Amino acid sequence: MAVVRVTKHIIEQALRETDWAAVDAQTDEDIARNVASDPDAAPILNEAETIGAFAKTIRQRLGLSQPEFAARFHIPLGTLRDWEQGRAQPDSPAIAYLRVIAAKAEMVAAVLAN
């Protein structure tokens, strides 16, 4: 597979050539059908799946297993699993906590270790 370096020129050209009226005219069903038919397209996630993917991405970026992440950041393991598997959605304070972990994981871990 060839690697293509995307430049500012390529982006500007794509934006100029896009038929924005056609894009705006698409229904949710049209978008879902287009995504499903394109093997290169990322799946459309619902809100719970998006937050779950966010939690999983943070954990994986830190190189931690679910039990390690849960223990380090004082999150019940079952709760973390439910988030990552889309069975439950974190509330607003938990989402804010995940954002803080994403930005300052070592600081959060150090504070919680005391």
Summary of the structure (lengths in Angstrom):
residues: 114
radius of gyration: 19.2
end to end distance: 49.2
largest distance: 56.5
contacts: 236
relative contact order: 0.09
helix: 68%
strand: 0%
